């Protein structure tokens, strides 16, 4: 199966919904209009890798999840939970940082276990 912007958009929408964010929250976090988030999710606009990486970090997914055509979400080694409603833009930055930090710790732990 070939990778298309529609497929990336589908995964973006699923990831956003799974994390409980609204398109408005995501748009505010990225500093773009809500319509652009919708365009990315439907695949009608191409998404650049910098924006895709920011969304992957916000949602707690690896960038490769969105870039591999047949990738699936694996059981997370580290889970984060919070209420997405009422979060400010600064809160979203903290959530993103915490998720990225936890993922990095989990990756380091896996590397150490392999030794």
The first five atom37 places (N, CA, C, CB, O) and aatype in JSON, in Angstrom:
{
  "aatype": [20, 20, 20, 20, 20, 20, 20, 20, 20, 20, 20, 20, 20, 20, 20, 20, 20, 20, 20, 20, 20, 20, 20, 20, 20, 20, 20, 20, 20, 20, 20, 20, 20, 20, 20, 20, 20, 20, 20, 20, 20, 20, 20, 20, 20, 20, 20, 20, 20, 20, 20, 20, 20, 20, 20, 20, 20, 20, 20, 20, 20, 20, 20, 20, 20, 20, 20, 20, 20, 20, 20, 20, 20, 20, 20, 20, 20, 20, 20, 20, 20, 20, 20, 20, 20, 20, 20, 20, 20, 20, 20, 20, 20, 20, 20, 20, 20, 20, 20, 20, 20, 20, 20, 20, 20, 20, 20, 20, 20, 20, 20, 20, 20, 20, 20],
  "atom_mask": [
    [1, 1, 1, 1, 1],
    [1, 1, 1, 1, 1],
    [1, 1, 1, 1, 1],
    [1, 1, 1, 1, 1],
    [1, 1, 1, 1, 1],
    [1, 1, 1, 1, 1],
    [1, 1, 1, 1, 1],
    [1, 1, 1, 1, 1],
    [1, 1, 1, 1, 1],
    [1, 1, 1, 1, 1],
    [1, 1, 1, 1, 1],
    [1, 1, 1, 1, 1],
    [1, 1, 1, 1, 1],
    [1, 1, 1, 1, 1],
    [1, 1, 1, 1, 1],
    [1, 1, 1, 1, 1],
    [1, 1, 1, 1, 1],
    [1, 1, 1, 1, 1],
    [1, 1, 1, 1, 1],
    [1, 1, 1, 1, 1],
    [1, 1, 1, 1, 1],
    [1, 1, 1, 1, 1],
    [1, 1, 1, 1, 1],
    [1, 1, 1, 1, 1],
    [1, 1, 1, 1, 1],
    [1, 1, 1, 1, 1],
    [1, 1, 1, 1, 1],
    [1, 1, 1, 1, 1],
    [1, 1, 1, 1, 1],
    [1, 1, 1, 1, 1],
    [1, 1, 1, 1, 1],
    [1, 1, 1, 1, 1],
    [1, 1, 1, 1, 1],
    [1, 1, 1, 1, 1],
    [1, 1, 1, 1, 1],
    [1, 1, 1, 1, 1],
    [1, 1, 1, 1, 1],
    [1, 1, 1, 1, 1],
    [1, 1, 1, 1, 1],
    [1, 1, 1, 1, 1],
    [1, 1, 1, 1, 1],
    [1, 1, 1, 1, 1],
    [1, 1, 1, 1, 1],
    [1, 1, 1, 1, 1],
    [1, 1, 1, 1, 1],
    [1, 1, 1, 1, 1],
    [1, 1, 1, 1, 1],
    [1, 1, 1, 1, 1],
    [1, 1, 1, 1, 1],
    [1, 1, 1, 1, 1],
    [1, 1, 1, 1, 1],
    [1, 1, 1, 1, 1],
    [1, 1, 1, 1, 1],
    [1, 1, 1, 1, 1],
    [1, 1, 1, 1, 1],
    [1, 1, 1, 1, 1],
    [1, 1, 1, 1, 1],
    [1, 1, 1, 1, 1],
    [1, 1, 1, 1, 1],
    [1, 1, 1, 1, 1],
    [1, 1, 1, 1, 1],
    [1, 1, 1, 1, 1],
    [1, 1, 1, 1, 1],
    [1, 1, 1, 1, 1],
    [1, 1, 1, 1, 1],
    [1, 1, 1, 1, 1],
    [1, 1, 1, 1, 1],
    [1, 1, 1, 1, 1],
    [1, 1, 1, 1, 1],
    [1, 1, 1, 1, 1],
    [1, 1, 1, 1, 1],
    [1, 1, 1, 1, 1],
    [1, 1, 1, 1, 1],
    [1, 1, 1, 1, 1],
    [1, 1, 1, 1, 1],
    [1, 1, 1, 1, 1],
    [1, 1, 1, 1, 1],
    [1, 1, 1, 1, 1],
    [1, 1, 1, 1, 1],
    [1, 1, 1, 1, 1],
    [1, 1, 1, 1, 1],
    [1, 1, 1, 1, 1],
    [1, 1, 1, 1, 1],
    [1, 1, 1, 1, 1],
    [1, 1, 1, 1, 1],
    [1, 1, 1, 1, 1],
    [1, 1, 1, 1, 1],
    [1, 1, 1, 1, 1],
    [1, 1, 1, 1, 1],
    [1, 1, 1, 1, 1],
    [1, 1, 1, 1, 1],
    [1, 1, 1, 1, 1],
    [1, 1, 1, 1, 1],
    [1, 1, 1, 1, 1],
    [1, 1, 1, 1, 1],
    [1, 1, 1, 1, 1],
    [1, 1, 1, 1, 1],
    [1, 1, 1, 1, 1],
    [1, 1, 1, 1, 1],
    [1, 1, 1, 1, 1],
    [1, 1, 1, 1, 1],
    [1, 1, 1, 1, 1],
    [1, 1, 1, 1, 1],
    [1, 1, 1, 1, 1],
    [1, 1, 1, 1, 1],
    [1, 1, 1, 1, 1],
    [1, 1, 1, 1, 1],
    [1, 1, 1, 1, 1],
    [1, 1, 1, 1, 1],
    [1, 1, 1, 1, 1],
    [1, 1, 1, 1, 1],
    [1, 1, 1, 1, 1],
    [1, 1, 1, 1, 1],
    [1, 1, 1, 1, 1],
    [1, 1, 1, 1, 1]
  ],
  "atom_positions": [
    [[0.85, -1.18, 0.0], [0.0, 0.0, 0.0], [0.89, 1.24, 0.0], [-0.96, 0.0, 1.22], [1.81, 1.34, 0.82]],
    [[0.64, 2.17, -0.89], [1.44, 3.38, -1.02], [1.03, 4.41, 0.03], [1.3, 3.97, -2.43], [-0.14, 4.5, 0.42]],
    [[2.0, 5.18, 0.46], [1.74, 6.24, 1.41], [1.18, 7.45, 0.66], [3.01, 6.61, 2.19], [1.78, 7.9, -0.32]],
    [[0.07, 7.97, 1.12], [-0.54, 9.15, 0.51], [-0.84, 10.17, 1.6], [-1.84, 8.77, -0.27], [-0.84, 9.84, 2.78]],
    [[-1.08, 11.41, 1.2], [-1.44, 12.43, 2.17], [-2.78, 12.11, 2.83], [-1.49, 13.81, 1.5], [-3.02, 12.48, 3.98]],
    [[-3.65, 11.42, 2.09], [-4.92, 11.0, 2.68], [-4.7, 10.01, 3.81], [-5.83, 10.38, 1.61], [-5.35, 10.08, 4.85]],
    [[-3.76, 9.08, 3.61], [-3.46, 8.08, 4.64], [-2.82, 8.74, 5.87], [-2.53, 6.98, 4.07], [-3.15, 8.41, 7.01]],
    [[-1.89, 9.66, 5.61], [-1.28, 10.4, 6.72], [-2.36, 11.16, 7.47], [-0.18, 11.37, 6.2], [-2.4, 11.17, 8.7]],
    [[-3.25, 11.81, 6.71], [-4.33, 12.57, 7.32], [-5.25, 11.71, 8.16], [-5.14, 13.27, 6.26], [-5.68, 12.12, 9.24]],
    [[-5.54, 10.53, 7.68], [-6.38, 9.58, 8.42], [-5.73, 9.25, 9.76], [-6.61, 8.28, 7.58], [-6.39, 9.23, 10.8]],
    [[-4.44, 8.98, 9.73], [-3.71, 8.66, 10.95], [-3.66, 9.86, 11.89], [-2.29, 8.18, 10.63], [-3.77, 9.71, 13.11]],
    [[-3.5, 11.05, 11.33], [-3.49, 12.26, 12.16], [-4.83, 12.44, 12.87], [-3.19, 13.5, 11.3], [-4.87, 12.76, 14.06]],
    [[-5.91, 12.24, 12.15], [-7.24, 12.39, 12.74], [-7.46, 11.36, 13.84], [-8.33, 12.25, 11.65], [-7.95, 11.69, 14.92]],
    [[-7.09, 10.12, 13.58], [-7.25, 9.06, 14.57], [-6.41, 9.35, 15.83], [-6.85, 7.69, 13.98], [-6.87, 9.16, 16.95]],
    [[-5.19, 9.83, 15.62], [-4.32, 10.15, 16.75], [-4.87, 11.32, 17.56], [-2.89, 10.47, 16.26], [-4.85, 11.3, 18.79]],
    [[-5.37, 12.34, 16.85], [-5.95, 13.5, 17.56], [-7.15, 13.08, 18.4], [-6.36, 14.59, 16.56], [-7.27, 13.47, 19.56]],
    [[-8.02, 12.29, 17.8], [-9.21, 11.85, 18.54], [-8.83, 10.94, 19.71], [-10.17, 11.11, 17.59], [-9.43, 11.03, 20.78]],
    [[-7.84, 10.08, 19.5], [-7.42, 9.16, 20.56], [-6.85, 9.92, 21.76], [-6.38, 8.17, 20.03], [-6.95, 9.45, 22.9]],
    [[-6.26, 11.08, 21.5], [-5.69, 11.86, 22.6], [-6.66, 12.88, 23.16], [-4.44, 12.57, 22.12], [-6.37, 13.54, 24.16]],
    [[-7.83, 13.02, 22.53], [-8.87, 13.88, 23.06], [-8.75, 15.35, 22.71], [-8.89, 13.75, 24.51], [-9.42, 16.19, 23.31]],
    [[-7.91, 15.68, 21.74], [-7.77, 17.08, 21.35], [-8.82, 17.46, 20.31], [-6.37, 17.35, 20.81], [-9.29, 16.61, 19.54]],
    [[-9.16, 18.73, 20.29], [-10.03, 19.26, 19.24], [-9.14, 19.86, 18.16], [-11.03, 20.32, 19.81], [-7.96, 20.14, 18.39]],
    [[-9.71, 20.06, 16.99], [-8.96, 20.71, 15.92], [-8.57, 22.13, 16.33], [-9.78, 20.74, 14.62], [-7.49, 22.6, 15.96]],
    [[-9.42, 22.81, 17.09], [-9.09, 24.16, 17.56], [-7.86, 24.15, 18.46], [-10.27, 24.76, 18.3], [-6.99, 25.0, 18.31]],
    [[-7.79, 23.19, 19.39], [-6.64, 23.11, 20.27], [-5.36, 22.86, 19.48], [-6.84, 22.0, 21.31], [-4.33, 23.49, 19.74]],
    [[-5.43, 21.96, 18.53], [-4.26, 21.63, 17.72], [-3.84, 22.84, 16.89], [-4.56, 20.42, 16.81], [-2.65, 23.15, 16.79]],
    [[-4.81, 23.52, 16.3], [-4.51, 24.7, 15.5], [-3.85, 25.78, 16.36], [-5.8, 25.25, 14.86], [-2.87, 26.4, 15.93]],
    [[-4.37, 26.01, 17.55], [-3.77, 27.0, 18.44], [-2.34, 26.61, 18.81], [-4.61, 27.17, 19.71], [-1.45, 27.46, 18.85]],
    [[-2.13, 25.33, 19.08], [-0.8, 24.84, 19.42], [0.19, 25.09, 18.28], [-0.85, 23.35, 19.77], [1.33, 25.49, 18.51]],
    [[-0.26, 24.84, 17.05], [0.6, 25.0, 15.88], [0.69, 26.44, 15.4], [0.11, 24.12, 14.77], [1.59, 26.79, 14.63]],
    [[-0.25, 27.29, 15.85], [-0.28, 28.67, 15.39], [-0.82, 28.81, 13.98], [1.09, 29.26, 15.47], [-0.38, 29.67, 13.22]],
    [[-1.79, 27.95, 13.64], [-2.41, 27.98, 12.32], [-3.92, 28.03, 12.47], [-1.98, 26.74, 11.47], [-4.43, 27.95, 13.59]],
    [[-4.64, 28.18, 11.36], [-6.09, 28.18, 11.39], [-6.61, 26.75, 11.54], [-6.66, 28.83, 10.12], [-5.97, 25.8, 11.09]],
    [[-7.77, 26.62, 12.17], [-8.39, 25.31, 12.36], [-8.62, 24.62, 11.03], [-9.7, 25.45, 13.13], [-8.49, 23.4, 10.93]],
    [[-8.96, 25.38, 10.01], [-9.21, 24.8, 8.69], [-7.99, 24.05, 8.16], [-9.62, 25.9, 7.7], [-8.13, 23.03, 7.49]],
    [[-6.8, 24.55, 8.47], [-5.59, 23.87, 8.0], [-5.44, 22.5, 8.65], [-4.35, 24.72, 8.3], [-5.0, 21.55, 8.01]],
    [[-5.81, 22.4, 9.92], [-5.78, 21.09, 10.59], [-6.73, 20.14, 9.88], [-6.15, 21.23, 12.11], [-6.41, 18.98, 9.64]],
    [[-7.9, 20.64, 9.54], [-8.88, 19.83, 8.81], [-8.33, 19.41, 7.45], [-10.2, 20.61, 8.64], [-8.51, 18.26, 7.04]],
    [[-7.67, 20.33, 6.75], [-7.08, 19.99, 5.45], [-6.02, 18.91, 5.59], [-6.46, 21.24, 4.8], [-5.95, 17.99, 4.77]],
    [[-5.2, 19.01, 6.63], [-4.18, 17.98, 6.86], [-4.83, 16.63, 7.11], [-3.27, 18.36, 8.05], [-4.38, 15.61, 6.59]],
    [[-5.9, 16.63, 7.9], [-6.56, 15.37, 8.27], [-7.3, 14.73, 7.11], [-7.53, 15.61, 9.4], [-7.49, 13.51, 7.1]],
    [[-7.73, 15.53, 6.15], [-8.42, 14.96, 4.99], [-7.44, 14.67, 3.85], [-9.52, 15.9, 4.5], [-7.8, 14.02, 2.88]],
    [[-6.2, 15.16, 3.98], [-5.21, 14.94, 2.95], [-5.33, 15.88, 1.77], [-5.29, 13.54, 2.48], [-4.69, 15.66, 0.74]],
    [[-6.16, 16.92, 1.89], [-6.32, 17.86, 0.79], [-5.18, 18.88, 0.74], [-7.65, 18.58, 0.9], [-5.01, 19.58, -0.26]],
    [[-4.4, 18.97, 1.82], [-3.19, 19.8, 1.83], [-2.02, 18.95, 2.27], [-3.36, 21.03, 2.75], [-2.14, 18.11, 3.16]],
    [[-0.89, 19.19, 1.64], [0.32, 18.49, 2.03], [0.81, 19.04, 3.36], [1.42, 18.62, 0.94], [0.75, 20.25, 3.61]],
    [[1.29, 18.16, 4.22], [1.83, 18.56, 5.51], [3.35, 18.44, 5.46], [1.23, 17.7, 6.67], [3.89, 17.44, 4.99]],
    [[4.03, 19.47, 5.94], [5.49, 19.41, 5.94], [5.97, 18.57, 7.12], [6.1, 20.85, 5.99], [5.23, 18.36, 8.08]],
    [[7.19, 18.1, 7.04], [7.7, 17.18, 8.07], [7.86, 17.86, 9.42], [9.04, 16.6, 7.63], [7.72, 17.2, 10.45]],
    [[8.15, 19.15, 9.46], [8.27, 19.86, 10.73], [6.94, 19.88, 11.47], [8.78, 21.29, 10.51], [6.88, 19.6, 12.66]],
    [[5.87, 20.2, 10.74], [4.53, 20.21, 11.34], [4.11, 18.8, 11.73], [3.5, 20.82, 10.38], [3.53, 18.6, 12.8]],
    [[4.4, 17.84, 10.88], [4.05, 16.45, 11.19], [4.79, 15.98, 12.44], [4.37, 15.53, 10.0], [4.21, 15.27, 13.26]],
    [[6.03, 16.36, 12.58], [6.8, 15.99, 13.76], [6.22, 16.64, 15.02], [8.27, 16.39, 13.58], [6.16, 16.0, 16.07]],
    [[5.81, 17.89, 14.92], [5.19, 18.57, 16.07], [3.92, 17.86, 16.49], [4.88, 20.04, 15.73], [3.65, 17.7, 17.69]],
    [[3.13, 17.42, 15.52], [1.9, 16.7, 15.85], [2.2, 15.33, 16.43], [1.02, 16.56, 14.61], [1.53, 14.9, 17.37]],
    [[3.19, 14.65, 15.9], [3.58, 13.34, 16.44], [3.98, 13.5, 17.91], [4.75, 12.72, 15.61], [3.58, 12.68, 18.75]],
    [[4.74, 14.52, 18.22], [5.16, 14.75, 19.61], [3.97, 15.11, 20.49], [6.21, 15.86, 19.67], [3.86, 14.63, 21.61]],
    [[3.08, 15.96, 19.98], [1.89, 16.34, 20.75], [1.02, 15.13, 21.06], [1.08, 17.4, 20.0], [0.53, 14.98, 22.18]],
    [[0.83, 14.28, 20.06], [-0.04, 13.11, 20.23], [0.65, 11.95, 20.93], [-0.54, 12.66, 18.9], [-0.02, 11.02, 21.38]],
    [[1.97, 12.0, 21.03], [2.7, 10.92, 21.69], [2.98, 9.73, 20.79], [1.94, 10.46, 22.88], [3.1, 8.6, 21.27]],
    [[3.07, 9.97, 19.5], [3.36, 8.93, 18.52], [4.75, 9.17, 17.94], [2.27, 8.9, 17.4], [5.27, 10.28, 18.0]],
    [[5.33, 8.13, 17.38], [6.59, 8.32, 16.67], [6.27, 8.92, 15.3], [7.38, 6.97, 16.54], [5.19, 8.7, 14.75]],
    [[7.22, 9.66, 14.77], [7.04, 10.24, 13.44], [6.86, 9.14, 12.4], [8.25, 11.14, 13.07], [6.08, 9.28, 11.46]],
    [[7.57, 8.05, 12.57], [7.51, 6.94, 11.61], [6.12, 6.3, 11.55], [8.54, 5.89, 11.96], [5.76, 5.71, 10.53]],
    [[5.35, 6.4, 12.63], [3.99, 5.87, 12.59], [3.2, 6.52, 11.45], [3.27, 6.1, 13.94], [2.42, 5.87, 10.76]],
    [[3.42, 7.82, 11.26], [2.69, 8.54, 10.22], [3.3, 8.36, 8.83], [2.63, 10.02, 10.57], [2.61, 8.51, 7.83]],
    [[4.59, 8.04, 8.78], [5.28, 7.97, 7.5], [5.34, 6.57, 6.89], [6.66, 8.47, 7.67], [5.58, 6.43, 5.69]],
    [[5.14, 5.55, 7.69], [5.12, 4.19, 7.14], [3.69, 3.84, 6.75], [5.68, 3.15, 8.17], [2.77, 4.0, 7.55]],
    [[3.49, 3.37, 5.52], [2.13, 3.13, 5.04], [1.34, 2.1, 5.84], [2.19, 2.7, 3.63], [0.13, 2.24, 5.99]],
    [[2.0, 1.08, 6.35], [1.26, 0.01, 7.03], [1.6, -0.08, 8.51], [1.55, -1.32, 6.36], [1.49, -1.15, 9.11]],
    [[2.01, 1.04, 9.1], [2.35, 1.0, 10.52], [1.1, 0.98, 11.38], [3.23, 2.21, 10.9], [0.06, 1.53, 11.0]],
    [[1.22, 0.35, 12.52], [0.12, 0.28, 13.47], [0.63, 0.79, 14.82], [-0.45, -1.17, 13.59], [1.83, 0.79, 15.09]],
    [[-0.31, 1.22, 15.64], [0.06, 1.69, 16.97], [0.38, 0.49, 17.83], [-1.07, 2.55, 17.6], [-0.43, -0.42, 17.99]],
    [[1.57, 0.5, 18.38], [1.96, -0.57, 19.29], [1.6, -0.17, 20.71], [3.48, -0.88, 19.17], [1.4, 1.01, 21.01]],
    [[1.52, -1.15, 21.56], [1.25, -0.88, 22.97], [2.33, 0.04, 23.5], [1.19, -2.2, 23.79], [3.52, -0.26, 23.4]],
    [[1.93, 1.13, 24.06], [2.89, 2.11, 24.55], [3.59, 1.6, 25.79], [2.2, 3.44, 24.85], [2.98, 1.02, 26.69]],
    [[4.9, 1.83, 25.83], [5.66, 1.49, 27.02], [5.37, 2.47, 28.15], [7.15, 1.47, 26.72], [5.48, 2.12, 29.32]],
    [[5.01, 3.69, 27.77], [4.69, 4.73, 28.73], [3.37, 5.34, 28.31], [5.82, 5.81, 28.82], [3.22, 5.78, 27.17]],
    [[2.44, 5.38, 29.2], [1.14, 5.98, 28.9], [1.0, 7.29, 29.67], [-0.01, 5.01, 29.26], [1.44, 7.41, 30.81]],
    [[0.37, 8.26, 29.02], [0.07, 9.51, 29.68], [-1.42, 9.75, 29.57], [0.87, 10.7, 29.08], [-2.04, 9.42, 28.56]],
    [[-1.97, 10.31, 30.6], [-3.4, 10.58, 30.61], [-3.64, 11.97, 31.2], [-4.18, 9.5, 31.4], [-2.97, 12.38, 32.14]],
    [[-4.61, 12.67, 30.63], [-4.97, 13.99, 31.11], [-6.3, 14.36, 30.48], [-3.87, 15.05, 30.78], [-6.78, 13.69, 29.57]],
    [[-6.88, 15.43, 30.98], [-8.1, 15.94, 30.38], [-7.72, 16.98, 29.35], [-9.07, 16.54, 31.44], [-7.05, 17.96, 29.68]],
    [[-8.12, 16.77, 28.13], [-7.73, 17.67, 27.05], [-8.54, 18.97, 27.05], [-7.89, 16.98, 25.71], [-8.09, 19.98, 26.52]],
    [[-9.72, 18.94, 27.65], [-10.54, 20.15, 27.63], [-9.97, 21.19, 28.6], [-12.0, 19.82, 27.99], [-9.5, 20.85, 29.69]],
    [[-10.03, 22.42, 28.19], [-9.59, 23.51, 29.04], [-8.08, 23.72, 29.1], [-10.08, 23.29, 30.4], [-7.6, 24.48, 29.94]],
    [[-7.33, 23.07, 28.23], [-5.88, 23.24, 28.22], [-5.5, 24.49, 27.44], [-5.2, 21.99, 27.63], [-6.02, 24.74, 26.36]],
    [[-4.58, 25.25, 28.0], [-4.07, 26.42, 27.29], [-2.96, 25.99, 26.35], [-3.55, 27.49, 28.29], [-2.53, 24.84, 26.35]],
    [[-2.52, 26.94, 25.53], [-1.41, 26.65, 24.62], [-0.16, 26.28, 25.4], [-1.14, 27.87, 23.71], [0.59, 25.4, 24.98]],
    [[0.08, 26.95, 26.51], [1.23, 26.62, 27.35], [1.09, 25.21, 27.93], [1.38, 27.65, 28.48], [2.07, 24.48, 28.02]],
    [[-0.13, 24.84, 28.31], [-0.37, 23.49, 28.82], [-0.03, 22.44, 27.75], [-1.85, 23.33, 29.27], [0.56, 21.41, 28.06]],
    [[-0.39, 22.72, 26.5], [-0.1, 21.78, 25.42], [1.39, 21.63, 25.22], [-0.76, 22.24, 24.12], [1.87, 20.54, 24.91]],
    [[2.13, 22.71, 25.4], [3.59, 22.62, 25.29], [4.16, 21.73, 26.38], [4.22, 24.03, 25.36], [5.09, 20.96, 26.14]],
    [[3.62, 21.83, 27.59], [4.08, 21.01, 28.7], [3.72, 19.55, 28.46], [3.47, 21.51, 30.04], [4.53, 18.65, 28.7]],
    [[2.5, 19.3, 27.99], [2.07, 17.93, 27.68], [2.99, 17.32, 26.63], [0.59, 17.9, 27.19], [3.42, 16.17, 26.75]],
    [[3.3, 18.09, 25.6], [4.18, 17.61, 24.54], [5.57, 17.29, 25.1], [4.29, 18.65, 23.41], [6.13, 16.24, 24.81]],
    [[6.11, 18.2, 25.9], [7.42, 17.98, 26.49], [7.41, 16.72, 27.35], [7.85, 19.19, 27.32], [8.33, 15.9, 27.27]],
    [[6.38, 16.55, 28.18], [6.3, 15.4, 29.07], [6.22, 14.09, 28.28], [5.09, 15.52, 30.0], [6.87, 13.11, 28.63]],
    [[5.42, 14.08, 27.22], [5.3, 12.87, 26.4], [6.63, 12.53, 25.73], [4.21, 13.05, 25.34], [7.05, 11.38, 25.7]],
    [[7.27, 13.55, 25.19], [8.55, 13.33, 24.52], [9.6, 12.83, 25.52], [9.04, 14.62, 23.84], [10.37, 11.93, 25.22]],
    [[9.62, 13.42, 26.7], [10.55, 13.01, 27.75], [10.3, 11.56, 28.14], [10.41, 13.93, 28.98], [11.24, 10.77, 28.26]],
    [[9.03, 11.2, 28.34], [8.69, 9.83, 28.71], [9.06, 8.83, 27.61], [7.19, 9.73, 29.03], [9.55, 7.74, 27.9]],
    [[8.82, 9.21, 26.35], [9.18, 8.33, 25.24], [10.7, 8.12, 25.18], [8.68, 8.9, 23.9], [11.17, 7.01, 24.96]],
    [[11.44, 9.2, 25.39], [12.9, 9.09, 25.38], [13.4, 8.19, 26.51], [13.55, 10.47, 25.48], [14.3, 7.38, 26.3]],
    [[12.81, 8.34, 27.69], [13.19, 7.48, 28.81], [12.89, 6.01, 28.5], [12.47, 7.91, 30.09], [13.68, 5.12, 28.8]],
    [[11.73, 5.79, 27.91], [11.35, 4.42, 27.55], [12.31, 3.84, 26.52], [9.9, 4.39, 27.02], [12.69, 2.68, 26.61]],
    [[12.69, 4.65, 25.54], [13.64, 4.19, 24.52], [14.99, 3.86, 25.13], [13.8, 5.26, 23.42], [15.61, 2.85, 24.79]],
    [[15.45, 4.72, 26.04], [16.72, 4.46, 26.72], [16.65, 3.18, 27.54], [17.1, 5.64, 27.62], [17.6, 2.39, 27.57]],
    [[15.54, 2.98, 28.21], [15.35, 1.78, 29.01], [15.41, 0.52, 28.13], [14.01, 1.83, 29.76], [16.04, -0.47, 28.5]],
    [[14.76, 0.58, 26.97], [14.79, -0.56, 26.05], [16.21, -0.83, 25.56], [13.87, -0.31, 24.85], [16.61, -1.99, 25.45]],
    [[16.96, 0.23, 25.27], [18.34, 0.06, 24.83], [19.19, -0.59, 25.91], [18.94, 1.41, 24.45], [20.01, -1.46, 25.62]],
    [[19.0, -0.19, 27.15], [19.76, -0.76, 28.25], [19.41, -2.22, 28.49], [19.52, 0.05, 29.52], [20.27, -3.02, 28.86]],
    [[18.15, -2.57, 28.27], [17.72, -3.96, 28.44], [18.36, -4.87, 27.38], [16.19, -4.06, 28.36], [18.59, -6.05, 27.64]],
    [[18.63, -4.33, 26.21], [19.21, -5.11, 25.11], [20.67, -5.47, 25.4], [19.11, -4.33, 23.8], [21.18, -6.45, 24.87]],
    [[21.33, -4.69, 26.22], [22.74, -4.95, 26.49], [22.95, -6.12, 27.36], [23.38, -3.77, 27.12], [24.09, -6.46, 27.68]]
  ]
}
